[in-house]
């Protein structure tokens, strides 16, 4: 696309005669532009027109990129919304046909420690050399067996829908 009419000889030299070293950014110019028998003003104005054409094309590319990014975001939101619908509507059921397979994957419950480690009884503490940490496996077993403590709780995670 051309917004501005550029003299053909000057355009050919610009498109074929200039080069830029991609690594260093160094600019090499062609002797051909200097060799053209046109006035300095005409060369400069035509180069300016060429630059304006490139800026117009760049603007179109930027607009297209923004449009595609907006479309990508809309599609992702739609996918997330439909997955949430399936999680609500078809919770715990699987569906399979030749084109699609829908199943739900349960994630392990998460243990949330609500207090500082010094408030937790030694029964649920394991000590590595010079390091004291919560033994989450033992504490999970204790809580899953129906016991309650004020320093930790089990949080049930939602099932995750998988569509293949």
DSSP file (Angstrom, degrees, kcal/mol; ACC not computed):
  #  RESIDUE AA STRUCTURE BP1 BP2  ACC     N-H-->O    O-->H-N    N-H-->O    O-->H-N    TCO  KAPPA ALPHA  PHI   PSI    X-CA   Y-CA   Z-CA
    1    1 A X              0   0    0      0, 0.0     2,-0.5     0, 0.0    56,-0.1   0.000 360.0 360.0 360.0 135.4    0.0    0.0    0.0
    2    2 A X        +     0   0    0      1,-0.1     3,-0.1    54,-0.1    48,-0.1  -0.977 360.0 177.9-123.9 123.4    1.3    3.4   -0.9
    3    3 A X  S    S+     0   0    0     -2,-0.5     2,-0.4    46,-0.2    -1,-0.1   0.792  79.3  40.1 -84.9 -31.8    0.0    6.6    0.6
    4    4 A X  S    S-     0   0    0     45,-0.2     2,-0.5    42,-0.1    -1,-0.2  -0.935  84.4-122.0-122.7 140.4    2.4    8.8   -1.3
    5    5 A X        -     0   0    0     -2,-0.4     2,-0.4    -3,-0.1    44,-0.1  -0.701  32.5-167.1 -82.2 122.6    3.6    8.4   -4.9
    6    6 A X        -     0   0    0     -2,-0.5     2,-0.1    43,-0.1    40,-0.0  -0.887  32.5 -97.6-113.2 141.3    7.4    8.0   -5.0
    7    7 A X     >  -     0   0    0     -2,-0.4     4,-2.5    35,-0.2     3,-0.3  -0.369  34.9-130.2 -58.1 130.8    9.6    8.3   -8.0
    8    8 A X  H  > S+     0   0    0      1,-0.2     4,-2.6     2,-0.2     5,-0.2   0.859 103.6  52.6 -55.5 -43.3   10.2    4.7   -9.2
    9    9 A X  H  > S+     0   0    0      1,-0.2     4,-1.8     2,-0.2    -1,-0.2   0.917 112.5  45.1 -62.6 -41.2   13.9    5.1   -9.6
   10   10 A X  H  > S+     0   0    0     -3,-0.3     4,-2.5     2,-0.2    -2,-0.2   0.905 112.5  51.5 -69.3 -40.9   14.3    6.4   -6.0
   11   11 A X  H  X S+     0   0    0     -4,-2.5     4,-2.8     1,-0.2     5,-0.2   0.917 108.7  51.1 -62.1 -43.3   12.0    3.7   -4.6
   12   12 A X  H  X S+     0   0    0     -4,-2.6     4,-2.1     1,-0.2     5,-0.3   0.915 111.2  47.8 -60.6 -43.1   13.9    0.9   -6.3
   13   13 A X  H  X S+     0   0    0     -4,-1.8     4,-3.2    -5,-0.2     5,-0.5   0.919 112.8  48.7 -64.7 -42.6   17.2    2.2   -4.8
   14   14 A X  H  X S+     0   0    0     -4,-2.5     4,-0.9     1,-0.2    -2,-0.2   0.937 115.6  43.5 -62.7 -45.6   15.7    2.5   -1.4
   15   15 A X  H  < S+     0   0    0     -4,-2.8    -1,-0.2     1,-0.2    -2,-0.2   0.805 130.7  23.4 -71.7 -28.8   14.2   -1.0   -1.5
   16   16 A X  H  < S+     0   0    0     -4,-2.1    -2,-0.2    -5,-0.2    -3,-0.2   0.622 120.5  52.0-111.4 -16.6   17.3   -2.6   -2.9
   17   17 A X  H  < S+     0   0    0     -4,-3.2     2,-0.3    -5,-0.3    -3,-0.2   0.690  91.5  70.9-103.5 -18.8   20.2   -0.4   -2.1
   18   18 A X     <  +     0   0    0     -4,-0.9     2,-0.3    -5,-0.5    11,-0.2  -0.736  55.1 176.6 -99.3 148.3   20.1    0.2    1.7
   19   19 A X  E     -A   28   0A   0      9,-2.3     9,-3.0    -2,-0.3     2,-0.4  -0.993  16.7-152.3-146.9 155.6   20.9   -2.4    4.3
   20   20 A X  E     -A   27   0A   0     -2,-0.3     2,-0.7     7,-0.2     7,-0.2  -0.994  23.8-124.4-129.1 131.7   21.1   -2.5    8.0
   21   21 A X     >  -     0   0    0      5,-2.8     4,-3.1    -2,-0.4     5,-0.3  -0.670  21.8-151.4 -73.7 114.7   23.3   -4.9   10.0
   22   22 A X  T  4 S+     0   0    0     -2,-0.7    -1,-0.2     1,-0.2     0, 0.0   0.813  89.8  47.1 -61.2 -33.3   20.7   -6.6   12.3
   23   23 A X  T  4 S+     0   0    0      1,-0.1    -1,-0.2    -3,-0.1    -2,-0.0   0.927 127.0  22.5 -76.9 -45.2   23.2   -7.3   15.1
   24   24 A X  T  4 S-     0   0    0      2,-0.1    -2,-0.2     0, 0.0    -1,-0.1   0.680  92.8-129.3 -97.6 -19.6   25.0   -3.9   15.3
   25   25 A X     <  +     0   0    0     -4,-3.1    -3,-0.1     1,-0.3     2,-0.1   0.540  51.2 159.4  79.8   6.5   22.3   -1.6   13.8
   26   26 A X        -     0   0    0     -5,-0.3    -5,-2.8    -6,-0.1     2,-0.5  -0.408  34.1-136.8 -68.1 138.6   25.0   -0.2   11.5
   27   27 A X  E     -A   20   0A   0     -7,-0.2     2,-0.5    -2,-0.1    -7,-0.2  -0.850  16.7-168.9-105.3 125.3   23.5    1.5    8.4
   28   28 A X  E     -A   19   0A   0     -9,-3.0    -9,-2.3    -2,-0.5     2,-0.3  -0.954  10.2-158.3-113.0 127.6   25.0    0.9    5.0
   29   29 A X        -     0   0    0     -2,-0.5     2,-0.2   -11,-0.2   -11,-0.2  -0.785  16.0-116.6-109.7 154.0   23.8    3.1    2.1
   30   30 A X    >>  -     0   0    0     -2,-0.3     4,-0.6     1,-0.1     3,-0.5  -0.559   6.1-141.5 -85.7 144.8   24.0    2.6   -1.5
   31   31 A X  H 3> S+     0   0    0     -2,-0.2     4,-1.9     1,-0.2     5,-0.1   0.674  94.8  79.4 -73.0 -16.9   26.0    4.7   -3.9
   32   32 A X  H 3> S+     0   0    0      1,-0.2     4,-1.0     2,-0.2    -1,-0.2   0.865  87.6  53.3 -62.5 -37.2   23.1    4.3   -6.3
   33   33 A X  H <4 S+     0   0    0     -3,-0.5     3,-0.5     1,-0.2    -1,-0.2   0.901 111.1  46.5 -65.5 -39.2   20.9    6.9   -4.6
   34   34 A X  H  < S+     0   0    0     -4,-0.6    -1,-0.2     1,-0.2    -2,-0.2   0.830 108.8  56.9 -68.7 -30.9   23.7    9.4   -4.8
   35   35 A X  H  < S+     0   0    0     -4,-1.9    -1,-0.2     2,-0.1    -2,-0.2   0.685  81.3 106.0 -77.0 -16.8   24.3    8.5   -8.4
   36   36 A X  S  < S-     0   0    0     -4,-1.0     2,-1.6    -3,-0.5     7,-0.1  -0.395  74.7-129.7 -65.1 138.2   20.7    9.3   -9.4
   37   37 A X        +     0   0    0     -2,-0.1     2,-0.3     2,-0.0    -1,-0.1  -0.535  67.6 109.6 -93.1  71.8   20.5   12.5  -11.4
   38   38 A X  S    S-     0   0    0     -2,-1.6     5,-0.0    -4,-0.1    -2,-0.0  -0.926  75.1 -85.2-135.0 161.7   17.8   14.3   -9.4
   39   39 A X     >  -     0   0    0     -2,-0.3     4,-2.3     1,-0.1     5,-0.2  -0.221  33.9-116.8 -68.0 158.6   17.9   17.3   -7.1
   40   40 A X  H  > S+     0   0    0      1,-0.2     4,-2.7     2,-0.2     5,-0.2   0.894 117.0  53.2 -59.9 -41.0   18.8   16.9   -3.5
   41   41 A X  H  > S+     0   0    0      1,-0.2     4,-2.9     2,-0.2     5,-0.2   0.915 107.8  49.9 -61.7 -43.7   15.4   18.2   -2.5
   42   42 A X  H  > S+     0   0    0      2,-0.2     4,-2.2     1,-0.2    -1,-0.2   0.907 111.9  48.1 -63.7 -41.8   13.7   15.6   -4.8
   43   43 A X  H  X S+     0   0    0     -4,-2.3     4,-2.4     2,-0.2    -2,-0.2   0.947 114.6  45.6 -61.8 -48.5   15.7   12.8   -3.2
   44   44 A X  H  X S+     0   0    0     -4,-2.7     4,-2.6     1,-0.2    -2,-0.2   0.916 113.2  49.1 -64.0 -44.0   15.0   13.9    0.3
   45   45 A X  H  X S+     0   0    0     -4,-2.9     4,-2.3     1,-0.2    -1,-0.2   0.900 112.4  48.1 -63.4 -40.3   11.3   14.5   -0.3
   46   46 A X  H  X S+     0   0    0     -4,-2.2     4,-2.3    -5,-0.2    -1,-0.2   0.886 111.2  49.8 -68.1 -38.8   10.9   11.0   -1.9
   47   47 A X  H  X S+     0   0    0     -4,-2.4     4,-2.4     2,-0.2    -2,-0.2   0.914 110.9  51.3 -63.7 -41.1   12.8    9.4    1.0
   48   48 A X  H  X S+     0   0    0     -4,-2.6     4,-2.4     1,-0.2    -2,-0.2   0.902 109.5  49.5 -60.4 -42.2   10.4   11.3    3.3
   49   49 A X  H  X S+     0   0    0     -4,-2.3     4,-2.2     2,-0.2   -45,-0.2   0.892 109.5  51.7 -63.8 -39.7    7.4   10.0    1.4
   50   50 A X  H  X S+     0   0    0     -4,-2.3     4,-2.4     2,-0.2    -2,-0.2   0.917 109.3  50.0 -62.7 -43.1    8.8    6.4    1.6
   51   51 A X  H  X S+     0   0    0     -4,-2.4     4,-2.7     1,-0.2    -2,-0.2   0.915 109.2  51.6 -62.1 -42.8    9.2    6.8    5.4
   52   52 A X  H  X S+     0   0    0     -4,-2.4     4,-2.2     2,-0.2    -1,-0.2   0.883 108.4  51.9 -62.9 -37.4    5.6    8.0    5.7
   53   53 A X  H  X S+     0   0    0     -4,-2.2     4,-2.3     2,-0.2    -1,-0.2   0.930 110.5  48.2 -61.6 -44.9    4.5    5.0    3.7
   54   54 A X  H  X S+     0   0    0     -4,-2.4     4,-2.8     1,-0.2    -2,-0.2   0.904 110.1  51.6 -63.2 -40.7    6.4    2.7    6.1
   55   55 A X  H  X S+     0   0    0     -4,-2.7     4,-2.3     2,-0.2    -1,-0.2   0.885 109.3  51.0 -63.4 -38.2    4.9    4.5    9.1
   56   56 A X  H  X S+     0   0    0     -4,-2.2     4,-1.9     2,-0.2    -2,-0.2   0.917 111.8  46.4 -63.3 -43.4    1.4    4.0    7.6
   57   57 A X  H  X S+     0   0    0     -4,-2.3     4,-2.3     2,-0.2    -2,-0.2   0.899 111.2  52.8 -65.3 -40.8    2.1    0.3    7.1
   58   58 A X  H  X S+     0   0    0     -4,-2.8     4,-2.6     1,-0.2    -2,-0.2   0.902 107.5  51.9 -61.1 -41.3    3.5    0.1   10.7
   59   59 A X  H  X S+     0   0    0     -4,-2.3     4,-2.4     1,-0.2    -1,-0.2   0.903 108.8  50.2 -62.0 -41.8    0.3    1.7   12.0
   60   60 A X  H  X S+     0   0    0     -4,-1.9     4,-2.3     2,-0.2    -1,-0.2   0.907 111.0  49.1 -63.5 -41.2   -1.8   -0.9   10.2
   61   61 A X  H  X S+     0   0    0     -4,-2.3     4,-2.5     2,-0.2    -2,-0.2   0.919 111.2  49.6 -64.5 -43.6    0.3   -3.7   11.6
   62   62 A X  H  X S+     0   0    0     -4,-2.6     4,-2.4     1,-0.2    -2,-0.2   0.908 111.3  49.2 -62.3 -42.2    0.0   -2.3   15.2
   63   63 A X  H  X S+     0   0    0     -4,-2.4     4,-2.4     2,-0.2    -1,-0.2   0.904 111.5  49.0 -63.6 -41.2   -3.7   -1.9   14.8
   64   64 A X  H  X S+     0   0    0     -4,-2.3     4,-2.6     2,-0.2    -2,-0.2   0.900 110.1  51.7 -64.9 -40.5   -4.0   -5.5   13.6
   65   65 A X  H  X S+     0   0    0     -4,-2.5     4,-2.5     2,-0.2    -2,-0.2   0.929 110.8  47.7 -61.7 -45.2   -1.9   -6.7   16.5
   66   66 A X  H  X S+     0   0    0     -4,-2.4     4,-2.3     1,-0.2    -2,-0.2   0.906 111.8  50.6 -62.3 -41.1   -4.1   -4.9   19.0
   67   67 A X  H  X S+     0   0    0     -4,-2.4     4,-2.2     1,-0.2    -1,-0.2   0.912 111.5  47.5 -62.8 -42.9   -7.2   -6.4   17.3
   68   68 A X  H  X S+     0   0    0     -4,-2.6     4,-2.6     2,-0.2    -2,-0.2   0.874 110.4  52.2 -67.6 -36.7   -5.8   -9.9   17.4
   69   69 A X  H  X S+     0   0    0     -4,-2.5     4,-2.4     2,-0.2    -2,-0.2   0.907 109.9  48.8 -65.2 -40.4   -4.8   -9.4   21.1
   70   70 A X  H  X S+     0   0    0     -4,-2.3     4,-2.3     2,-0.2    -2,-0.2   0.908 112.2  48.6 -64.7 -40.6   -8.4   -8.3   21.9
   71   71 A X  H  X S+     0   0    0     -4,-2.2     4,-2.6     2,-0.2    -2,-0.2   0.913 110.1  52.0 -64.8 -42.3   -9.8  -11.3   20.0
   72   72 A X  H  X S+     0   0    0     -4,-2.6     4,-2.5     1,-0.2    -2,-0.2   0.924 110.5  48.1 -59.0 -45.3   -7.3  -13.6   21.9
   73   73 A X  H  X S+     0   0    0     -4,-2.4     4,-2.4     1,-0.2    -1,-0.2   0.915 111.5  49.9 -63.0 -43.1   -8.5  -12.2   25.2
   74   74 A X  H  X S+     0   0    0     -4,-2.3     4,-2.1     1,-0.2    -1,-0.2   0.909 111.5  48.7 -62.5 -42.1  -12.2  -12.6   24.3
   75   75 A X  H  X S+     0   0    0     -4,-2.6     4,-2.5     2,-0.2    -2,-0.2   0.912 110.9  49.8 -65.0 -42.3  -11.6  -16.2   23.2
   76   76 A X  H  X S+     0   0    0     -4,-2.5     4,-2.6     1,-0.2    -2,-0.2   0.911 111.1  49.7 -62.2 -42.2   -9.8  -17.1   26.4
   77   77 A X  H  X S+     0   0    0     -4,-2.4     4,-2.5     2,-0.2    -1,-0.2   0.894 110.6  50.0 -63.5 -39.2  -12.6  -15.6   28.5
   78   78 A X  H  X S+     0   0    0     -4,-2.1     4,-2.5     2,-0.2    -2,-0.2   0.915 110.8  49.2 -65.9 -42.6  -15.2  -17.6   26.5
   79   79 A X  H  X S+     0   0    0     -4,-2.5     4,-2.4     2,-0.2    -2,-0.2   0.937 112.6  47.9 -60.7 -47.5  -13.2  -20.8   27.1
   80   80 A X  H  X S+     0   0    0     -4,-2.6     4,-2.2     1,-0.2    -2,-0.2   0.906 111.9  50.2 -60.6 -42.1  -12.9  -20.1   30.8
   81   81 A X  H  X S+     0   0    0     -4,-2.5     4,-2.0     1,-0.2    -1,-0.2   0.916 111.6  47.0 -63.4 -44.3  -16.6  -19.3   31.0
   82   82 A X  H  X S+     0   0    0     -4,-2.5     4,-2.3     2,-0.2    -1,-0.2   0.864 110.6  52.5 -68.0 -35.5  -17.6  -22.5   29.3
   83   83 A X  H  X S+     0   0    0     -4,-2.4     4,-2.5     2,-0.2    -1,-0.2   0.904 108.5  50.7 -65.2 -40.3  -15.3  -24.6   31.4
   84   84 A X  H  X S+     0   0    0     -4,-2.2     4,-2.0     2,-0.2    -2,-0.2   0.894 108.4  53.0 -63.7 -38.4  -16.9  -23.0   34.5
   85   85 A X  H  X S+     0   0    0     -4,-2.0     4,-3.4     1,-0.2     5,-0.3   0.941 110.1  47.2 -59.7 -47.2  -20.3  -23.9   33.1
   86   86 A X  H  X S+     0   0    0     -4,-2.3     4,-2.4     1,-0.2    -2,-0.2   0.890 109.2  54.2 -62.7 -39.1  -19.2  -27.5   32.7
   87   87 A X  H  < S+     0   0    0     -4,-2.5    -1,-0.2     1,-0.2     4,-0.2   0.884 117.2  37.5 -61.9 -37.6  -17.8  -27.6   36.2
   88   88 A X  H  < S+     0   0    0     -4,-2.0     3,-0.4    -5,-0.2    -2,-0.2   0.922 124.4  37.7 -77.7 -46.7  -21.1  -26.5   37.6
   89   89 A X  H  < S+     0   0    0     -4,-3.4    -3,-0.2     1,-0.2    -2,-0.2   0.876 128.6  27.2 -78.4 -40.3  -23.5  -28.4   35.3
   90   90 A X  S >< S+     0   0    0     -4,-2.4     3,-2.1    -5,-0.3    -1,-0.2  -0.023  79.8 168.2-116.3  29.7  -21.7  -31.7   34.8
   91   91 A X  T 3  S+     0   0    0     -3,-0.4     3,-0.1     1,-0.3    -4,-0.1  -0.182  70.2   2.0 -50.6 125.6  -19.7  -31.9   38.0
   92   92 A X  T 3  S+     0   0    0      1,-0.2     2,-0.3    -5,-0.0    -1,-0.3   0.574 106.4 107.7  74.9  12.9  -18.2  -35.4   38.5
   93   93 A X    <   -     0   0    0     -3,-2.1     2,-0.4    10,-0.0    -1,-0.2  -0.888  55.5-145.4-117.3 153.1  -19.4  -36.9   35.3
   94   94 A X        -     0   0    0     -2,-0.3     2,-0.4     9,-0.1     9,-0.2  -0.895  10.1-166.7-115.1 148.4  -17.4  -37.8   32.2
   95   95 A X  E     +B  102   0B   0      7,-2.5     7,-3.5    -2,-0.4     2,-0.4  -1.000   8.4 177.7-136.0 134.2  -18.6  -37.6   28.6
   96   96 A X  E     +B  101   0B   0     -2,-0.4     2,-0.3     5,-0.2     5,-0.2  -0.999  10.5 149.9-139.9 135.2  -16.9  -39.1   25.6
   97   97 A X        -     0   0    0      3,-2.4    -2,-0.0    -2,-0.4     0, 0.0  -0.817  63.0 -77.1-142.3-170.2  -17.6  -39.3   21.9
   98   98 A X  S    S+     0   0    0     -2,-0.3     3,-0.1     1,-0.2    -2,-0.0   0.743 126.4  33.5 -64.8 -23.7  -15.5  -39.5   18.8
   99   99 A X  S    S+     0   0    0      1,-0.2     2,-0.3     0, 0.0    -1,-0.2   0.731 120.5  27.9-106.2 -26.6  -14.5  -35.8   18.8
  100  100 A X        -     0   0    0      2,-0.0    -3,-2.4    63,-0.0     2,-0.4  -0.978  50.4-161.2-142.9 150.7  -14.3  -34.8   22.4
  101  101 A X  E     -B   96   0B   0     -2,-0.3    63,-2.2    -5,-0.2     2,-0.5  -0.989  12.5-171.8-132.1 121.7  -13.6  -36.2   25.8
  102  102 A X  E     +BC  95 163B   0     -7,-3.5    -7,-2.5    -2,-0.4     2,-0.3  -0.963  17.1 152.2-118.1 124.6  -14.7  -34.4   29.0
  103  103 A X  E     - C   0 162B   0     59,-2.0    59,-2.9    -2,-0.5     2,-0.4  -0.955  35.9-124.4-144.5 165.0  -13.6  -35.5   32.4
  104  104 A X  E     - C   0 161B   0     -2,-0.3     2,-0.6    57,-0.2    57,-0.2  -0.930  14.9-156.2-116.4 135.4  -13.0  -33.9   35.8
  105  105 A X  E     - C   0 160B   0     55,-2.9    55,-2.7    -2,-0.4     2,-0.5  -0.939  11.7-143.6-113.1 120.7   -9.8  -34.2   37.7
  106  106 A X  E     - C   0 159B   0     -2,-0.6     2,-0.3    53,-0.2    53,-0.2  -0.698  13.4-145.5 -85.7 129.6   -9.9  -33.8   41.5
  107  107 A X        -     0   0    0     51,-0.6    50,-0.4    -2,-0.5     3,-0.1  -0.637  29.7 -94.5 -89.6 152.4   -7.0  -32.0   42.9
  108  108 A X        -     0   0    0     -2,-0.3    -1,-0.1     1,-0.1     0, 0.0  -0.329  47.4 -97.7 -64.7 145.7   -5.7  -32.9   46.4
  109  109 A X        -     0   0    0     47,-0.1     2,-0.4     1,-0.1    47,-0.2  -0.318  40.6-125.1 -61.9 148.3   -7.0  -30.9   49.3
  110  110 A X  E     -D  155   0C   0     45,-2.6    45,-2.9    -3,-0.1     2,-0.5  -0.809  10.1-138.8-102.9 137.8   -4.7  -28.2   50.4
  111  111 A X  E     -D  154   0C   0     -2,-0.4     2,-0.6    43,-0.2    43,-0.2  -0.827  17.1-163.6 -93.5 126.2   -3.5  -27.8   53.9
  112  112 A X  E     -D  153   0C   0     41,-2.6    41,-1.9    -2,-0.5     2,-0.6  -0.953   8.4-149.9-114.4 119.5   -3.4  -24.2   55.1
  113  113 A X  E     -D  152   0C   0     -2,-0.6    39,-0.3    39,-0.2     4,-0.1  -0.787  13.6-176.4 -88.4 121.4   -1.3  -23.4   58.2
  114  114 A X        +     0   0    0     37,-2.7     2,-0.3    -2,-0.6    38,-0.2   0.609  59.2  43.4 -97.1 -13.7   -3.0  -20.5   60.0
  115  115 A X  S    S-     0   0    0     36,-1.2     5,-0.0     1,-0.1    36,-0.0  -0.765  93.6 -77.7-128.4 172.6   -0.5  -19.9   62.8
  116  116 A X    >   -     0   0    0     -2,-0.3     3,-1.9     1,-0.1     4,-0.3  -0.336  44.7-113.3 -66.8 151.1    3.2  -19.7   63.4
  117  117 A X  G >  S+     0   0    0      1,-0.3     3,-1.3     2,-0.2    -1,-0.1   0.762 113.4  66.8 -59.5 -27.2    5.1  -23.0   63.7
  118  118 A X  G 3  S+     0   0    0      1,-0.3    -1,-0.3     0, 0.0    -2,-0.0   0.706  95.7  57.3 -69.8 -17.5    5.9  -22.4   67.4
  119  119 A X  G <  S+     0   0    0     -3,-1.9     2,-0.4     2,-0.1    -1,-0.3   0.497  88.2  93.1 -87.8  -4.7    2.1  -22.7   68.1
  120  120 A X  S <  S-     0   0    0     -3,-1.3     5,-0.0    -4,-0.3    -3,-0.0  -0.751  84.0-110.2 -95.5 133.7    1.9  -26.2   66.6
  121  121 A X    >   -     0   0    0     -2,-0.4     3,-1.7     1,-0.1    -1,-0.1  -0.188  26.5-113.6 -59.9 152.7    2.4  -29.3   68.9
  122  122 A X  G >  S+     0   0    0      1,-0.3     3,-1.7     2,-0.2    -1,-0.1   0.715 110.2  75.8 -60.5 -22.5    5.5  -31.4   68.5
  123  123 A X  G 3  S+     0   0    0      1,-0.3    -1,-0.3     3,-0.0    -2,-0.1   0.836 102.4  39.5 -57.7 -32.8    3.4  -34.3   67.2
  124  124 A X  G <  S+     0   0    0     -3,-1.7    11,-2.6    14,-0.1     2,-0.4   0.094 102.2  89.9-106.0  21.8    3.1  -32.4   63.9
  125  125 A X  E <   -E  134   0D   0     -3,-1.7     2,-0.4     9,-0.2     9,-0.2  -0.954  52.0-168.6-119.4 136.1    6.6  -31.1   63.7
  126  126 A X  E     -E  133   0D   0      7,-2.5     7,-2.3    -2,-0.4     2,-0.6  -0.963  12.8-146.7-119.8 144.9    9.6  -32.8   62.1
  127  127 A X  E     -E  132   0D   0     -2,-0.4     5,-0.2     5,-0.2     2,-0.2  -0.937  11.0-171.2-117.8 120.9   13.0  -31.6   62.6
  128  128 A X  E >   -E  131   0D   0      3,-2.8     3,-2.8    -2,-0.6     2,-0.1  -0.585  62.4 -53.6 -93.8 167.5   15.7  -31.8   60.0
  129  129 A X  T 3  S-     0   0    0      1,-0.3    -1,-0.1    -2,-0.2     3,-0.1  -0.215 124.4 -21.1 -49.6 109.6   19.2  -30.9   61.1
  130  130 A X  T 3  S+     0   0    0     -2,-0.1     2,-0.4     1,-0.1    -1,-0.3   0.595 120.6 101.7  64.6  15.5   18.8  -27.4   62.6
  131  131 A X  E <   -E  128   0D   0     -3,-2.8    -3,-2.8     2,-0.0     2,-0.5  -0.992  52.9-162.3-132.0 128.0   15.5  -26.8   60.7
  132  132 A X  E     +E  127   0D   0     -2,-0.4     2,-0.3    -5,-0.2    -5,-0.2  -0.930  23.1 161.0-109.0 125.6   12.0  -27.2   62.3
  133  133 A X  E     -E  126   0D   0     -7,-2.3    -7,-2.5    -2,-0.5     2,-0.3  -0.946  42.8 -90.3-142.9 163.0    9.1  -27.5   59.9
  134  134 A X  E     -E  125   0D   0     -2,-0.3     2,-1.4    -9,-0.2    -9,-0.2  -0.544  29.1-136.1 -75.0 133.4    5.5  -28.7   59.8
  135  135 A X     >  -     0   0    0    -11,-2.6     4,-2.2    -2,-0.3     5,-0.2  -0.732  26.7-177.8 -86.8  89.9    5.0  -32.4   59.0
  136  136 A X  H  > S+     0   0    0     -2,-1.4     4,-2.5     1,-0.2     5,-0.2   0.806  73.9  59.1 -65.2 -32.0    2.1  -31.7   56.6
  137  137 A X  H  > S+     0   0    0      2,-0.2     4,-2.1     1,-0.2    -1,-0.2   0.951 110.6  41.1 -62.8 -49.0    1.5  -35.4   55.9
  138  138 A X  H  > S+     0   0    0      1,-0.2     4,-2.2     2,-0.2    -2,-0.2   0.899 115.4  50.5 -66.1 -41.1    0.8  -36.2   59.5
  139  139 A X  H  X S+     0   0    0     -4,-2.2     4,-2.3     2,-0.2    -1,-0.2   0.885 109.6  51.2 -66.6 -37.8   -1.2  -33.1   60.1
  140  140 A X  H  X S+     0   0    0     -4,-2.5     4,-2.8     2,-0.2     5,-0.2   0.933 109.8  49.6 -62.7 -46.1   -3.4  -33.8   57.0
  141  141 A X  H  X S+     0   0    0     -4,-2.1     4,-1.3     1,-0.2    -2,-0.2   0.918 111.0  50.3 -58.5 -43.9   -4.1  -37.4   58.2
  142  142 A X  H  <>S+     0   0    0     -4,-2.2     5,-1.3     1,-0.2     3,-0.2   0.917 114.1  43.3 -61.7 -46.4   -5.0  -36.0   61.6
  143  143 A X  H ><5S+     0   0    0     -4,-2.3     3,-1.5     1,-0.2    -1,-0.2   0.867 110.9  54.8 -70.6 -36.7   -7.5  -33.4   60.2
  144  144 A X  H 3<5S+     0   0    0     -4,-2.8    -1,-0.2     1,-0.3    -2,-0.2   0.741  96.6  66.5 -69.7 -21.8   -9.0  -35.8   57.7
  145  145 A X  T 3<5S-     0   0    0     -4,-1.3    -1,-0.3    -3,-0.2    -2,-0.2   0.369 128.4 -93.8 -81.3   7.9   -9.8  -38.2   60.5
  146  146 A X  T < 5S+     0   0    0     -3,-1.5    -3,-0.2     1,-0.3    -2,-0.2   0.471  81.2 135.6 100.6   2.6  -12.3  -35.6   61.8
  147  147 A X      < -     0   0    0     -5,-1.3     2,-0.4     1,-0.0    -1,-0.3  -0.444  40.8-144.5 -84.1 159.1  -10.2  -33.8   64.3
  148  148 A X        +     0   0    0     -2,-0.1     2,-0.3     5,-0.1     5,-0.1  -0.969  18.0 174.8-125.7 139.2  -10.1  -30.0   64.6
  149  149 A X        -     0   0    0      3,-0.5     3,-0.4    -2,-0.4    -6,-0.0  -0.968  30.3-137.3-135.5 153.6   -7.2  -27.6   65.4
  150  150 A X  S    S+     0   0    0     -2,-0.3     3,-0.1     1,-0.2    -1,-0.0   0.556  97.8  60.5 -88.6  -5.7   -7.2  -23.9   65.5
  151  151 A X  S    S+     0   0    0      1,-0.1   -37,-2.7   -37,-0.1   -36,-1.2   0.470 111.5  21.5-101.1  -1.9   -3.8  -23.5   63.8
  152  152 A X  E     -D  113   0C   0     -3,-0.4    -3,-0.5   -39,-0.3     2,-0.3  -0.989  58.9-170.8-157.9 158.5   -4.5  -25.3   60.5
  153  153 A X  E     -D  112   0C   0    -41,-1.9   -41,-2.6    -2,-0.3     2,-0.5  -0.986  26.0-117.1-149.5 157.7   -7.4  -26.3   58.3
  154  154 A X  E     -D  111   0C   0     -2,-0.3     2,-0.5   -43,-0.2   -43,-0.2  -0.838  25.4-160.7 -95.5 131.9   -8.1  -28.4   55.2
  155  155 A X  E     -D  110   0C   0    -45,-2.9   -45,-2.6    -2,-0.5     2,-0.3  -0.965  14.7-134.8-115.9 121.5   -9.4  -26.5   52.2
  156  156 A X        -     0   0    0     -2,-0.5     2,-0.2   -47,-0.2   -47,-0.1  -0.573  18.5-142.6 -76.6 130.3  -11.1  -28.5   49.5
  157  157 A X        -     0   0    0    -50,-0.4   -50,-0.1    -2,-0.3   -48,-0.1  -0.630  19.6-109.8 -89.5 151.4  -10.0  -27.7   46.0
  158  158 A X        -     0   0    0     -2,-0.2   -51,-0.6     1,-0.1     2,-0.2  -0.344  34.9-103.2 -73.0 159.7  -12.4  -27.6   43.1
  159  159 A X  E     -C  106   0B   0    -53,-0.2     2,-0.5   -72,-0.1   -53,-0.2  -0.577  33.4-132.8 -80.2 150.2  -12.3  -30.2   40.4
  160  160 A X  E     -C  105   0B   0    -55,-2.7   -55,-2.9    -2,-0.2     2,-0.3  -0.896  12.2-131.5-109.5 130.8  -10.8  -29.1   37.2
  161  161 A X  E     -C  104   0B   0     -2,-0.5     2,-0.5   -57,-0.2   -57,-0.2  -0.628  19.0-162.9 -82.4 137.4  -12.4  -29.8   33.8
  162  162 A X  E     -C  103   0B   0    -59,-2.9   -59,-2.0    -2,-0.3     2,-0.5  -0.986   4.9-172.0-123.1 123.9  -10.2  -31.4   31.1
  163  163 A X  E      C  102   0B   0     -2,-0.5   -61,-0.2   -61,-0.2   -63,-0.0  -0.969 360.0 360.0-118.8 121.9  -11.4  -31.3   27.5
  164  164 A X              0   0    0    -63,-2.2   -62,-0.1    -2,-0.5    -1,-0.1   0.355 360.0 360.0-120.4 360.0   -9.4  -33.2   24.9
